[in-house]
Amino acid sequence: MVYLEVAPLNNFPKNLVYKSAIPQEELMIGKLVFVKVKEKIHPAFIVKLLNDHPKELPAERIGEILSLSPYPPFFDERMLSFYQFAASYYMVSLSTVLTSAFPNLGFFKIRESLDIGDEEELFKKRENIFFSKPKKISFSYLEEADDSQIKLKDEQKKVFDIIVEKAIDRPFLIFGKTGTGKTLLLLYLAKYFYEKGKSVLFMLPEIALAPHIYRRAMILFPKEDILVWHSSLTSAERRFVLETSARKNCLLIGTRSAIFLPLKELGLIIVDEEHDQSYKSDTYFAYNSRDLAFVLAKVFKVPLILSSATPSCETYFKVKDGQVEELKLEKPIIEEKKELILVNTEIEEMINPCFSKRLIEEIEKNLQSGEQSLLFINRRGYIPYVFCRDCKNFLQCKNCTVSLTWHKSKNLLICHRCGRSLKLPDNCPYCKSRNIGYFGMGTERVDELISERFPDARVLKIDSDSLEKRDFFKKHLEGLISGYYQIIVGTQIITKGIHLPNLTLVGVLSGEQGLSIPDFRAQERAFQLITQVGGRAGREKKGRIVIQTALTDLPVYKLALNEDYVEFYRLETESRKVAGFPPFKRLLVIKLSGRNEQRLKELASEFFIYFQKKNKNRQIDIYPPMQAPVYREKGLYRYQIYLKADNPKKLIRVAQGLKSEMKIPSDIKVYFDMDPYNLL
């Protein structure tokens, strides 16, 4: 008998030990097997081969592996070490990491009629029972590319040569203002490593960007060697990508979870728009794939290229500290300076709640000249706040302490936290008054009002509701790029990376949005958002940016409009250093949630006392438990405990101690958010 350690999928809390009579040379790290746990069959990966059964486990109590897959190992020991690091750093089980790495791919289907009583017969028939034949998948929903040829300009070529010459396992930051050609440079670098027989992981923060990058990549790569990975793929598509990328070198364009895919001959990792918070998972496994890219590059000894016009403070801190090499692109495609217009909504004339007279005039100019306009509002739906004018209460979700948003197209009030929906009531649910009021604007309202103002204009709304339609970008991408759509109404989805040559006007409808959020990154997010959305305008023709706000004196606007990142970084890090926030200290948030409010509060207090006892040398800053800013979500009450230290190892050590020493009730969820991005 051979003894081995396996990590079952489906988020098991720990690895398990099994035995097998299969010849040892067939049992390799990364091999897929099937095991029985409490009378249920689970797919699992071999993660360790043991010399003998563990002393603490009697041999007769160790179960036997039911089946060994006919597939080659899914990952090797180097990739396993990467998975193990992710599990340790983010304080989850290896099973949780592997479940994220290998979601339902169609490999693991088990027939419902299967009788698991006869394990010997099961073993004989394993290939027929557990594995279906792979299907070839066509990504036909992605757009075809122009055959036109695009060449690097002198400044781009200089950066290209530096990276190629140094092509060693070190990280680079390509830092350039919007419109300086970062994306094309990244694709040329990807092509260089691909032609050396290497695979390239090209990471993006949003699904919406994948068709656009795919389209541009087809200028430089064989179509059959460009693969796409994101959460909207079917199981069959995921399986096709996994099999193909393991078999030959390729360009893999992927969102957050693509960091876990084992690629054949990995040679380069690219993280585009590296500042984007979408790289951070907001789940029990709270990983940041940008940060994990540093680890993956080190494990495989390959270059890592980060790219942004507005780098995260954490990344630029590494530049200043000498950990990352900065390479600048400073010459935009169009040399003309953009016109920057701040509209004070407290003083200047407003046509309606959405548009100032000045912004309407600028849109009219664009319609007459045949140029595109983008109206940016980072809220979907029609009205974000519905309230009673008599009792002054806002209509809130019963499951979450957040206001309900009215979606006029569905005639529903919808909670953007839990998805609960209900019809718009005639009476106030609190005082029964019929005096219902509405406040604020979302993409639906902006779309409606601008269409009423310009009934002959071709208007396209782009938000996460739009992207629920699988073929949305296939249908509209060409119209966006060609300028067919004259006015675009969009959320932050449209701010990232899409090149619209005919777009010359950007209107930011509510510039102060997000600045009041209780989060130390609020100013940074505002700077990034305004810079990125402003950067969509004037990429090939002179552009104008109009920001409507009641807070025109805030420095963040002028710094963003002038794309003065260095000065913003200086001011932002000065305040963070005084307050002891990242990047100067590391932050861990312990997040607790449960239905029993009193029990949750008591457990949070017990955790706090535990941390205080373990912190006698005062190496960690520990803050008392507090209600989360969104106190109730999906029917669960929420508490948070903040811990800060100068080294993440100190935080991990004390948190792992709590996990092993304190019993957590089954009705309370606890997860550990290292380097959090969402404090709500």
C-alpha positions as CSV (number, residue, x, y, z in Angstrom):
1,M,0.0,0.0,0.0
2,V,1.1,3.5,-0.8
3,Y,0.0,6.3,1.6
4,L,-0.7,9.8,0.3
5,E,-2.1,13.2,1.3
6,V,-4.9,14.6,-0.9
7,A,-6.8,17.9,-1.0
8,P,-10.4,17.3,-1.8
9,L,-12.2,20.0,-3.7
10,N,-15.3,21.8,-2.4
11,N,-13.6,23.8,0.3
12,F,-12.6,21.1,2.8
13,P,-11.0,22.5,6.0
14,K,-7.9,20.3,5.7
15,N,-6.0,17.7,3.7
16,L,-6.9,14.0,4.2
17,V,-4.8,10.9,4.1
18,Y,-5.6,7.8,2.0
19,K,-4.0,4.6,0.8
20,S,-3.8,3.0,-2.6
21,A,-2.7,-0.2,-4.2
22,I,-2.0,1.6,-7.5
23,P,1.7,1.5,-8.4
24,Q,3.6,4.3,-6.9
25,E,5.0,5.6,-10.2
26,E,1.4,6.4,-11.3
27,L,0.7,8.5,-8.1
28,M,2.2,11.9,-8.7
29,I,1.7,15.4,-7.3
30,G,-1.2,17.1,-9.1
31,K,-2.9,13.8,-10.2
32,L,-6.7,13.9,-9.9
33,V,-8.3,11.1,-7.8
34,F,-11.6,10.3,-6.3
35,V,-12.1,9.6,-2.7
36,K,-15.1,8.8,-0.4
37,V,-15.7,11.1,2.5
38,K,-18.7,10.3,4.8
39,E,-20.3,8.2,2.1
40,K,-20.0,10.9,-0.6
41,I,-17.5,10.8,-3.5
42,H,-15.3,13.9,-4.0
43,P,-12.7,14.8,-6.6
44,A,-9.3,15.4,-4.9
45,F,-5.7,16.2,-5.9
46,I,-2.6,14.4,-4.7
47,V,-0.5,16.9,-2.8
48,K,2.0,14.7,-0.9
49,L,3.4,11.2,-1.0
50,L,4.0,9.6,2.4
51,N,6.6,7.0,3.4
52,D,4.2,5.4,5.8
53,H,0.8,6.0,7.3
54,P,0.8,8.8,9.9
55,K,1.3,7.5,13.5
56,E,-1.7,9.4,14.8
57,L,-4.0,7.5,12.3
58,P,-4.4,3.8,12.7
59,A,-3.9,2.1,9.3
60,E,-7.3,0.3,9.4
61,R,-9.0,3.7,9.7
62,I,-7.4,5.1,6.5
63,G,-9.7,4.8,3.5
64,E,-8.6,3.8,0.0
65,I,-8.6,5.9,-3.1
66,L,-11.6,4.9,-5.3
67,S,-10.2,5.9,-8.7
68,L,-7.2,7.5,-10.4
69,S,-7.9,9.8,-13.4
70,P,-6.4,9.0,-16.8
71,Y,-5.3,12.6,-17.2
72,P,-1.7,13.8,-16.7
73,P,-1.0,15.7,-13.5
74,F,-2.9,19.0,-13.4
75,F,0.0,20.8,-11.7
76,D,3.6,20.2,-10.6
77,E,5.4,20.8,-7.4
78,R,6.3,24.4,-8.3
79,M,2.7,25.3,-8.9
80,L,1.7,23.4,-5.7
81,S,4.1,25.6,-3.7
82,F,2.3,28.6,-5.1
83,Y,-1.1,27.2,-4.1
84,Q,0.3,26.5,-0.6
85,F,1.6,30.0,-0.2
86,A,-1.8,31.4,-1.2
87,A,-3.5,29.2,1.4
88,S,-1.1,30.2,4.1
89,Y,-1.0,33.9,3.4
90,Y,-4.8,34.3,3.1
91,M,-5.5,31.8,5.9
92,V,-7.6,29.3,4.1
93,S,-7.2,25.6,3.4
94,L,-5.4,24.2,0.3
95,S,-8.7,22.7,-0.7
96,T,-10.2,26.3,-0.9
97,V,-7.4,27.4,-3.2
98,L,-7.6,24.4,-5.5
99,T,-11.4,24.8,-5.6
100,S,-10.8,28.3,-7.0
101,A,-8.1,27.1,-9.3
102,F,-10.2,24.2,-10.7
103,P,-13.9,25.1,-10.7
104,N,-16.4,22.8,-12.2
105,L,-14.8,21.9,-15.5
106,G,-16.8,18.8,-16.5
107,F,-14.0,16.5,-15.4
108,F,-15.7,15.8,-12.2
109,K,-19.2,14.7,-13.2
110,I,-20.5,11.6,-11.4
111,R,-23.5,9.7,-12.6
112,E,-26.4,10.1,-10.2
113,S,-27.3,6.4,-10.6
114,L,-23.8,5.3,-9.5
115,D,-23.8,2.6,-6.8
116,I,-20.7,3.3,-4.7
117,G,-21.1,0.1,-2.6
118,D,-18.9,-2.0,-4.9
119,E,-15.6,-0.1,-4.8
120,E,-13.7,-2.8,-6.7
121,E,-16.1,-2.7,-9.6
122,L,-16.0,1.1,-9.4
123,F,-12.2,1.1,-9.7
124,K,-12.3,-1.1,-12.8
125,K,-14.8,1.2,-14.5
126,R,-13.3,4.5,-13.4
127,E,-12.6,5.9,-16.9
128,N,-16.1,5.4,-18.0
129,I,-17.8,6.6,-14.8
130,F,-15.9,9.7,-13.9
131,F,-14.7,11.3,-17.1
132,S,-16.5,12.6,-20.1
133,K,-14.7,13.2,-23.4
134,P,-13.4,16.8,-24.0
135,K,-15.1,18.9,-26.5
136,K,-13.5,21.5,-28.8
137,I,-14.8,25.0,-28.0
138,S,-15.0,27.9,-30.3
139,F,-14.8,31.4,-28.9
140,S,-16.8,32.7,-31.8
141,Y,-18.6,35.3,-29.7
142,L,-15.4,37.4,-29.6
143,E,-14.8,39.9,-32.3
144,E,-12.5,39.5,-35.3
145,A,-9.5,41.9,-35.5
146,D,-8.3,44.3,-38.2
147,D,-5.5,42.9,-40.3
148,S,-3.9,46.3,-40.3
149,Q,-0.4,46.5,-38.9
150,I,0.5,48.7,-35.9
151,K,4.1,49.4,-35.0
152,L,5.7,50.6,-31.7
153,K,6.8,54.2,-31.5
154,D,10.3,55.2,-30.3
155,E,9.3,55.6,-26.6
156,Q,7.5,52.3,-26.6
157,K,10.4,50.6,-28.4
158,K,12.8,51.9,-25.8
159,V,10.8,50.4,-22.9
160,F,10.4,47.2,-24.9
161,D,14.2,46.9,-25.4
162,I,14.9,47.4,-21.7
163,I,12.5,44.7,-20.6
164,V,13.7,42.2,-23.3
165,E,17.3,42.9,-22.5
166,K,16.8,42.4,-18.7
167,A,14.3,39.6,-19.2
168,I,14.9,38.2,-15.7
169,D,12.8,37.3,-12.8
170,R,12.1,40.9,-11.7
171,P,9.0,43.1,-11.6
172,F,8.5,46.2,-13.8
173,L,5.9,48.9,-13.6
174,I,5.1,50.5,-17.0
175,F,3.8,53.8,-15.8
176,G,2.3,56.1,-18.4
177,K,-0.5,58.6,-18.8
178,T,-3.7,57.4,-20.5
179,G,-3.3,57.3,-24.3
180,T,0.5,56.7,-24.3
181,G,0.2,53.2,-25.8
182,K,0.7,50.9,-22.9
183,T,-1.7,48.2,-24.1
184,L,0.0,47.8,-27.5
185,L,3.4,47.7,-25.8
186,L,2.2,44.9,-23.5
187,L,1.0,42.9,-26.5
188,Y,4.3,43.3,-28.3
189,L,6.1,42.1,-25.1
190,A,3.7,39.1,-24.9
191,K,4.4,38.3,-28.5
192,Y,8.2,38.3,-27.9
193,F,8.0,35.8,-25.1
194,Y,5.4,33.7,-27.0
195,E,7.7,33.4,-30.0
196,K,10.4,32.2,-27.6
197,G,8.2,29.2,-26.9
198,K,6.8,30.6,-23.7
199,S,3.2,31.0,-22.4
200,V,2.1,34.5,-21.3
201,L,-0.5,35.2,-18.7
202,F,-2.1,38.6,-19.5
203,M,-4.4,39.6,-16.6
204,L,-7.2,42.1,-16.8
205,P,-9.5,43.4,-14.0
206,E,-12.8,43.1,-15.8
207,I,-14.6,40.6,-18.1
208,A,-15.6,43.6,-20.3
209,L,-12.0,44.1,-21.4
210,A,-11.4,40.6,-22.6
211,P,-13.1,40.9,-26.1
212,H,-11.3,44.2,-26.7
213,I,-7.8,42.8,-25.8
214,Y,-8.5,39.6,-27.7
215,R,-9.4,41.6,-30.7
216,R,-6.2,43.5,-30.6
217,A,-4.1,40.4,-29.8
218,M,-5.3,38.8,-33.1
219,I,-3.1,41.3,-35.0
220,L,0.0,39.7,-33.5
221,F,-0.9,36.1,-32.5
222,P,-2.4,33.0,-34.2
223,K,-6.0,33.0,-33.3
224,E,-5.8,29.4,-32.1
225,D,-3.2,30.2,-29.5
226,I,-5.2,33.0,-27.8
227,L,-7.2,31.8,-24.9
228,V,-9.6,33.6,-22.6
229,W,-10.5,32.8,-19.0
230,H,-13.2,34.5,-16.9
231,S,-16.2,33.7,-14.7
232,S,-18.8,33.8,-17.5
233,L,-17.3,30.8,-19.4
234,T,-19.3,27.6,-19.4
235,S,-17.8,24.5,-17.9
236,A,-16.9,23.1,-21.3
237,E,-15.2,26.3,-22.3
238,R,-13.2,26.3,-19.0
239,R,-12.2,22.8,-19.7
240,F,-11.1,23.5,-23.2
241,V,-8.9,26.4,-22.0
242,L,-7.3,24.3,-19.2
243,E,-6.5,21.4,-21.5
244,T,-5.2,23.6,-24.3
245,S,-3.0,25.8,-22.1
246,A,-1.5,22.7,-20.5
247,R,-0.6,21.2,-23.9
248,K,1.0,24.1,-25.7
249,N,2.4,27.6,-25.2
250,C,-0.3,30.3,-25.6
251,L,-1.4,33.8,-24.7
252,L,-4.0,33.5,-21.9
253,I,-6.1,36.6,-21.4
254,G,-7.8,36.2,-18.0
255,T,-9.4,38.0,-15.1
256,R,-8.7,37.5,-11.4
257,S,-8.8,33.7,-11.1
258,A,-6.6,33.1,-14.1
259,I,-3.6,33.5,-11.7
260,F,-4.2,29.9,-10.6
261,L,-4.1,28.3,-14.0
262,P,-1.1,26.1,-14.6
263,L,0.3,27.1,-18.0
264,K,2.8,25.2,-20.2
265,E,6.3,26.9,-20.0
266,L,5.1,30.1,-18.3
267,G,7.5,32.9,-19.4
268,L,5.8,36.2,-18.6
269,I,3.1,37.6,-16.4
270,I,1.3,40.9,-17.2
271,V,-1.1,42.6,-14.9
272,D,-2.8,45.4,-16.8
273,E,-4.6,48.2,-14.9
274,E,-2.8,46.9,-11.8
275,H,-4.4,49.4,-9.5
276,D,-7.9,48.1,-10.0
277,Q,-9.7,46.7,-6.9
278,S,-11.3,44.0,-9.0
279,Y,-8.1,42.0,-8.7
280,K,-9.1,41.6,-5.0
281,S,-11.6,38.8,-4.2
282,D,-14.3,39.8,-1.8
283,T,-15.1,36.3,-0.7
284,Y,-14.1,33.9,2.0
285,F,-10.9,33.4,0.0
286,A,-9.9,37.1,0.0
287,Y,-6.9,36.9,-2.4
288,N,-5.5,39.6,-4.5
289,S,-4.3,38.2,-7.8
290,R,-2.0,41.2,-8.5
291,D,-0.1,40.5,-5.2
292,L,-0.1,36.8,-6.0
293,A,1.5,37.6,-9.4
294,F,4.6,38.7,-7.5
295,V,4.8,35.3,-5.9
296,L,4.0,33.3,-9.1
297,A,6.7,35.2,-11.0
298,K,9.2,34.4,-8.2
299,V,8.3,30.7,-8.1
300,F,8.8,30.3,-11.9
301,K,11.6,32.9,-12.1
302,V,9.9,34.9,-14.9
303,P,9.4,38.7,-15.4
304,L,6.3,40.4,-14.1
305,I,5.0,43.5,-15.8
306,L,2.5,45.8,-14.0
307,S,0.9,48.5,-16.0
308,S,-1.2,51.6,-15.0
309,A,-1.7,55.3,-15.5
310,T,-2.7,55.5,-11.9
311,P,-0.6,52.9,-9.9
312,S,-1.8,51.7,-6.6
313,C,-0.1,53.4,-3.7
314,E,1.2,50.0,-2.6
315,T,2.9,49.4,-6.0
316,Y,4.4,52.8,-6.2
317,F,5.7,52.4,-2.7
318,K,7.6,49.3,-4.0
319,V,9.0,51.5,-6.8
320,K,10.3,54.0,-4.4
321,D,11.7,51.2,-2.2
322,G,13.6,49.7,-5.1
323,Q,11.5,46.5,-5.3
324,V,10.0,47.3,-8.6
325,E,11.6,49.0,-11.6
326,E,9.7,51.9,-13.1
327,L,9.6,52.4,-16.8
328,K,7.7,55.5,-18.0
329,L,5.7,56.3,-21.2
330,E,5.2,60.1,-21.3
331,K,4.3,60.9,-24.9
332,P,0.5,60.6,-25.6
333,I,-0.6,59.7,-29.2
334,I,-2.1,63.2,-29.5
335,E,0.1,66.0,-28.1
336,E,-2.7,68.6,-27.7
337,K,-3.6,69.3,-24.1
338,K,-7.1,68.4,-23.0
339,E,-9.5,71.1,-22.0
340,L,-10.5,70.7,-18.3
341,I,-13.8,72.1,-17.2
342,L,-15.0,72.1,-13.5
343,V,-18.8,72.9,-13.2
344,N,-19.9,73.9,-9.7
345,T,-23.4,72.4,-9.4
346,E,-24.2,74.7,-6.5
347,I,-23.8,77.9,-8.6
348,E,-24.1,77.1,-12.3
349,E,-27.4,76.5,-14.2
350,M,-28.7,73.0,-14.2
351,I,-31.0,71.8,-17.0
352,N,-32.2,68.9,-14.8
353,P,-30.8,67.0,-11.8
354,C,-28.3,65.2,-14.2
355,F,-27.0,67.8,-16.6
356,S,-25.6,71.3,-16.3
357,K,-26.2,73.8,-19.1
358,R,-22.5,73.7,-19.9
359,L,-22.4,69.9,-20.3
360,I,-25.4,69.9,-22.6
361,E,-23.8,72.6,-24.7
362,E,-20.6,70.4,-25.0
363,I,-22.7,67.4,-26.0
364,E,-24.4,69.4,-28.7
365,K,-21.0,70.5,-30.1
366,N,-20.0,66.8,-30.3
367,L,-23.2,65.7,-32.0
368,Q,-22.7,68.5,-34.6
369,S,-19.1,67.6,-35.3
370,G,-19.8,63.8,-35.4
371,E,-17.7,63.0,-32.3
372,Q,-18.5,60.7,-29.4
373,S,-19.4,61.7,-25.8
374,L,-19.2,59.6,-22.6
375,L,-21.4,60.4,-19.6
376,F,-20.0,58.7,-16.5
377,I,-22.1,57.9,-13.4
378,N,-21.0,55.1,-11.1
379,R,-24.4,53.9,-10.2
380,R,-26.7,51.5,-12.1
381,G,-30.5,51.6,-11.9
382,Y,-32.8,54.6,-12.2
383,I,-33.0,56.1,-8.7
384,P,-30.6,55.0,-5.9
385,Y,-32.6,56.5,-3.0
386,V,-36.4,56.3,-2.4
387,F,-37.6,57.9,0.8
388,C,-40.7,59.2,2.6
389,R,-41.0,63.0,2.6
390,D,-43.1,62.8,5.8
391,C,-41.2,60.5,8.2
392,K,-37.9,61.0,6.4
393,N,-37.1,57.2,6.3
394,F,-35.3,55.7,3.3
395,L,-36.6,52.5,1.8
396,Q,-34.1,49.9,2.9
397,C,-33.6,46.2,2.2
398,K,-35.0,43.9,4.9
399,N,-31.9,41.7,4.6
400,C,-29.2,44.5,4.4
401,T,-28.8,47.9,5.9
402,V,-28.6,49.6,2.5
403,S,-31.0,51.6,0.5
404,L,-33.0,49.9,-2.3
405,T,-32.4,51.1,-5.8
406,W,-35.3,51.6,-8.2
407,H,-34.8,50.0,-11.6
408,K,-37.4,51.6,-13.8
409,S,-36.9,49.1,-16.6
410,K,-38.0,46.2,-14.4
411,N,-40.3,48.4,-12.2
412,L,-38.6,46.9,-9.1
413,L,-36.7,48.1,-6.1
414,I,-33.5,46.0,-6.0
415,C,-30.9,45.6,-3.3
416,H,-27.5,45.7,-4.9
417,R,-26.1,43.7,-1.9
418,C,-28.3,40.6,-1.8
419,G,-30.4,40.9,-5.0
420,R,-33.7,41.0,-3.1
421,S,-36.4,42.8,-5.1
422,L,-39.9,44.1,-4.6
423,K,-42.4,46.3,-6.3
424,L,-42.3,50.1,-5.7
425,P,-44.9,50.6,-2.9
426,D,-47.7,53.3,-3.1
427,N,-47.3,54.0,0.6
428,C,-44.4,54.4,3.0
429,P,-43.9,51.0,4.7
430,Y,-43.1,52.9,8.0
431,C,-45.8,55.6,8.3
432,K,-48.2,54.7,5.4
433,S,-47.8,58.1,3.9
434,R,-48.2,58.4,0.1
435,N,-45.7,61.2,-0.1
436,I,-42.8,59.2,-1.6
437,G,-39.7,61.1,-2.8
438,Y,-36.8,60.2,-5.0
439,F,-33.1,61.2,-4.8
440,G,-30.1,60.7,-6.9
441,M,-29.4,59.2,-10.4
442,G,-28.3,56.0,-11.9
443,T,-27.4,54.9,-15.5
444,E,-31.1,54.2,-16.4
445,R,-32.1,57.7,-15.5
446,V,-29.2,59.4,-17.2
447,D,-29.9,57.2,-20.3
448,E,-33.6,58.2,-20.3
449,L,-33.0,62.0,-19.8
450,I,-30.2,62.3,-22.4
451,S,-32.3,60.3,-24.9
452,E,-35.2,62.7,-24.3
453,R,-33.0,65.7,-24.7
454,F,-31.4,64.3,-27.9
455,P,-34.1,62.0,-29.4
456,D,-32.2,61.4,-32.7
457,A,-28.8,60.5,-31.0
458,R,-27.7,56.9,-30.8
459,V,-27.2,56.2,-27.1
460,L,-25.7,53.1,-25.5
461,K,-25.8,52.3,-21.8
462,I,-23.0,50.1,-20.4
463,D,-23.1,48.8,-16.8
464,S,-23.2,45.5,-15.0
465,D,-26.9,45.1,-15.9
466,S,-25.9,45.3,-19.6
467,L,-23.2,42.7,-19.2
468,E,-25.7,40.2,-17.9
469,K,-26.3,39.6,-21.6
470,R,-23.6,37.2,-22.7
471,D,-23.2,38.6,-26.2
472,F,-23.4,42.3,-25.2
473,F,-19.9,43.2,-26.3
474,K,-20.0,41.1,-29.4
475,K,-23.1,43.1,-30.5
476,H,-21.9,46.6,-29.5
477,L,-18.1,46.7,-29.5
478,E,-17.7,47.5,-33.2
479,G,-20.3,50.3,-32.8
480,L,-18.4,51.7,-29.9
481,I,-15.0,51.8,-31.6
482,S,-16.3,53.0,-34.9
483,G,-18.2,55.9,-33.3
484,Y,-21.7,54.6,-34.4
485,Y,-22.9,55.2,-30.8
486,Q,-22.8,59.0,-30.4
487,I,-23.4,59.1,-26.6
488,I,-22.3,56.4,-24.1
489,V,-23.7,56.3,-20.6
490,G,-21.5,54.1,-18.5
491,T,-20.2,53.1,-15.1
492,Q,-16.5,52.4,-14.2
493,I,-16.7,49.4,-16.6
494,I,-16.1,51.7,-19.5
495,T,-13.2,53.5,-17.9
496,K,-10.7,50.6,-18.2
497,G,-8.5,50.2,-21.2
498,I,-11.0,50.4,-24.2
499,H,-9.6,52.6,-26.9
500,L,-12.4,54.8,-28.5
501,P,-10.7,56.9,-31.2
502,N,-13.7,59.1,-31.8
503,L,-14.4,59.9,-28.2
504,T,-13.6,63.6,-27.4
505,L,-15.9,64.5,-24.5
506,V,-16.2,62.9,-21.1
507,G,-18.8,64.2,-18.6
508,V,-18.5,63.1,-15.0
509,L,-22.0,63.7,-13.6
510,S,-21.4,63.4,-9.9
511,G,-17.7,64.0,-9.2
512,E,-17.9,63.8,-5.4
513,Q,-19.5,60.3,-5.5
514,G,-17.5,57.9,-3.3
515,L,-15.5,60.5,-1.4
516,S,-17.7,60.2,1.7
517,I,-17.2,56.4,2.1
518,P,-15.5,55.5,5.4
519,D,-12.4,54.0,3.7
520,F,-8.8,55.2,3.8
521,R,-8.6,54.5,0.0
522,A,-11.5,56.8,-0.9
523,Q,-9.3,59.6,-2.2
524,E,-7.1,57.2,-4.1
525,R,-10.2,55.6,-5.8
526,A,-11.6,59.0,-6.7
527,F,-8.2,60.0,-8.2
528,Q,-7.9,56.8,-10.2
529,L,-11.5,56.9,-11.4
530,I,-11.5,60.5,-12.6
531,T,-8.1,60.0,-14.3
532,Q,-9.1,56.8,-16.0
533,V,-12.5,58.1,-17.2
534,G,-10.9,61.4,-18.3
535,G,-8.3,59.4,-20.1
536,R,-10.9,57.9,-22.5
537,A,-11.3,61.3,-24.1
538,G,-8.9,62.8,-26.7
539,R,-6.8,59.8,-27.5
540,E,-6.7,60.7,-31.2
541,K,-8.3,64.1,-31.3
542,K,-8.4,67.0,-28.8
543,G,-10.5,66.1,-25.8
544,R,-12.6,67.9,-23.2
545,I,-13.4,66.7,-19.7
546,V,-16.3,68.2,-17.7
547,I,-16.7,67.4,-14.0
548,Q,-19.9,68.4,-12.3
549,T,-19.5,68.7,-8.5
550,A,-20.4,70.8,-5.6
551,L,-16.9,70.4,-4.2
552,T,-14.8,72.1,-6.9
553,D,-12.0,73.1,-4.4
554,L,-10.9,69.6,-3.6
555,P,-7.3,69.0,-4.7
556,V,-8.1,65.5,-6.0
557,Y,-10.0,66.9,-9.0
558,K,-7.2,69.1,-10.4
559,L,-4.5,66.5,-9.7
560,A,-6.6,63.9,-11.5
561,L,-7.5,66.2,-14.4
562,N,-3.8,67.1,-14.9
563,E,-2.8,63.4,-14.4
564,D,-0.4,64.5,-11.7
565,Y,0.1,61.1,-10.1
566,V,3.4,61.9,-8.4
567,E,2.0,64.9,-6.5
568,F,-1.1,62.9,-5.6
569,Y,1.0,60.0,-4.3
570,R,3.1,62.4,-2.2
571,L,0.1,64.0,-0.5
572,E,-1.8,60.7,-0.1
573,T,1.2,58.8,1.5
574,E,1.9,61.7,3.8
575,S,-1.5,61.3,5.5
576,R,-1.3,57.5,5.4
577,K,2.1,57.5,7.1
578,V,0.7,59.6,10.0
579,A,-2.3,57.4,10.4
580,G,-0.4,54.1,10.0
581,F,-2.3,52.8,7.0
582,P,-0.9,50.8,4.0
583,P,1.6,50.8,2.5
584,F,3.4,51.8,5.7
585,K,1.6,49.2,7.8
586,R,-0.1,46.0,6.8
587,L,-3.8,45.5,7.6
588,L,-5.9,42.4,8.5
589,V,-9.6,42.6,9.1
590,I,-11.3,39.8,10.9
591,K,-14.9,39.7,9.5
592,L,-17.6,37.9,11.6
593,S,-21.3,37.5,10.5
594,G,-24.2,35.6,11.9
595,R,-28.0,35.8,12.5
596,N,-27.8,35.9,16.3
597,E,-26.8,39.6,16.9
598,Q,-26.0,39.1,20.6
599,R,-23.9,35.9,20.2
600,L,-22.0,37.6,17.3
601,K,-21.1,40.6,19.5
602,E,-20.0,38.3,22.3
603,L,-17.8,36.2,20.0
604,A,-16.2,39.4,18.5
605,S,-15.4,40.5,22.1
606,E,-13.8,37.0,22.9
607,F,-11.7,37.4,19.7
608,F,-10.5,40.8,20.8
609,I,-9.6,39.6,24.3
610,Y,-7.7,36.7,22.7
611,F,-5.7,39.1,20.5
612,Q,-4.9,41.3,23.4
613,K,-3.5,38.4,25.5
614,K,-1.3,37.3,22.5
615,N,0.0,40.8,22.0
616,K,2.0,41.3,25.2
617,N,5.0,42.7,23.3
618,R,2.8,45.3,21.5
619,Q,3.9,44.4,18.0
620,I,0.4,44.5,16.7
621,D,-2.2,47.4,16.8
622,I,-5.5,45.9,17.8
623,Y,-8.8,47.8,17.5
624,P,-11.9,46.9,19.5
625,P,-14.7,45.1,17.5
626,M,-17.1,47.4,15.7
627,Q,-20.2,47.1,13.6
628,A,-19.3,46.9,9.9
629,P,-20.4,50.0,7.9
630,V,-23.0,47.8,6.2
631,Y,-24.1,46.3,9.5
632,R,-26.5,43.7,8.1
633,E,-26.1,41.9,4.8
634,K,-28.1,39.1,3.4
635,G,-29.8,38.7,6.7
636,L,-26.6,38.4,8.7
637,Y,-25.3,40.9,11.2
638,R,-21.6,41.9,10.7
639,Y,-18.7,42.8,13.1
640,Q,-15.1,43.6,12.2
641,I,-11.9,43.6,14.1
642,Y,-8.9,45.6,12.7
643,L,-5.3,44.5,13.2
644,K,-2.2,46.4,12.0
645,A,1.5,45.5,12.0
646,D,4.7,46.4,10.2
647,N,5.0,42.8,9.0
648,P,2.2,40.5,7.6
649,K,3.8,37.4,9.3
650,K,2.9,38.8,12.7
651,L,-0.7,39.2,11.6
652,I,-0.9,35.7,10.1
653,R,0.7,34.1,13.1
654,V,-1.8,35.5,15.6
655,A,-4.8,34.8,13.3
656,Q,-3.7,31.2,12.7
657,G,-3.4,30.9,16.5
658,L,-6.9,32.0,17.0
659,K,-8.2,29.6,14.3
660,S,-6.5,26.6,16.0
661,E,-7.1,27.6,19.7
662,M,-10.7,29.0,19.6
663,K,-13.8,27.1,18.7
664,I,-15.9,29.0,16.2
665,P,-19.7,28.2,16.4
666,S,-21.1,26.7,13.3
667,D,-23.8,29.4,13.0
668,I,-21.2,32.2,12.8
669,K,-19.0,32.8,9.7
670,V,-15.5,34.1,10.2
671,Y,-13.0,35.0,7.5
672,F,-9.7,36.7,7.5
673,D,-9.2,39.5,5.0
674,M,-5.5,40.2,4.6
675,D,-4.7,43.5,2.8
676,P,-8.4,44.3,2.5
677,Y,-9.8,46.6,-0.3
678,N,-13.4,46.6,0.8
679,L,-13.9,47.9,4.4
680,L,-17.7,48.1,4.1
